[in-house]
Amino acid sequence: MTRDYVRALVEHKEREFDIMGLWSLTGFRQSSVAVDKLSKGTTVYSLRRKISLSINTVTAFSSRPLLAIFLLGAIVLGLSGVLAFYLLLKHLIAGNVEGWEIVAVSIWLLGGLIITCLGVIGIYTAKIFIETKQRPYTIVRKFYGDETVRENE
């Protein structure tokens, strides 16, 4: 790692992080280097530890699961709204709507509404979480032209 790359990495002031995510987020050119391991013993990562690391990676670098929850709630809300409209038309035209249909549609309608609201709250919380991480907005890899700027660092 170059000195500039390490300096950019330590600008991230996070406690819960995944180093591979920070490597990618920092944005420097990277290349892989093949390394021959001296020991080929068994891994120390249990299944529980691997699952924990994957959950940490997803939650530290993505708010997509929260967006998926919001979209799921919106889909359920929309479909149950269409079904409620269908039952209303059925009641107005035919006059016979079963009681269990109304109860089922109301449960799905309220469930979709609750999930959608939780998704919105989750998205707002994710935005607050991202802001509190204090990640640098930009990372300057190299200054071009004026060398006096580099000397004053």
Secondary structure as the mmCIF struct_conf table of DSSP 4:
data_model
#
loop_
_struct_conf.conf_type_id
_struct_conf.id
_struct_conf.beg_label_comp_id
_struct_conf.beg_label_asym_id
_struct_conf.beg_label_seq_id
_struct_conf.end_label_comp_id
_struct_conf.end_label_asym_id
_struct_conf.end_label_seq_id
HELX_RH_AL_P HELX_RH_AL_P1 ARG A 3 LEU A 9
TURN_TY1_P TURN_TY1_P1 VAL A 10 GLU A 11
BEND BEND1 ARG A 15 GLU A 16
HELX_RH_AL_P HELX_RH_AL_P2 ILE A 19 THR A 26
BEND BEND2 LEU A 38 LEU A 38
BEND BEND3 VAL A 44 VAL A 44
HELX_RH_AL_P HELX_RH_AL_P3 LEU A 47 PHE A 61
HELX_RH_AL_P HELX_RH_AL_P4 ARG A 64 ILE A 93
TURN_TY1_P TURN_TY1_P2 ALA A 94 ALA A 94
HELX_RH_AL_P HELX_RH_AL_P5 GLY A 99 THR A 132
TURN_TY1_P TURN_TY1_P3 LYS A 133 GLN A 134
BEND BEND4 TYR A 137 TYR A 137
BEND BEND5 GLY A 145 GLY A 145
HELX_RH_AL_P HELX_RH_AL_P6 GLU A 147 GLU A 151
TURN_TY1_P TURN_TY1_P4 ASN A 152 ASN A 152
#
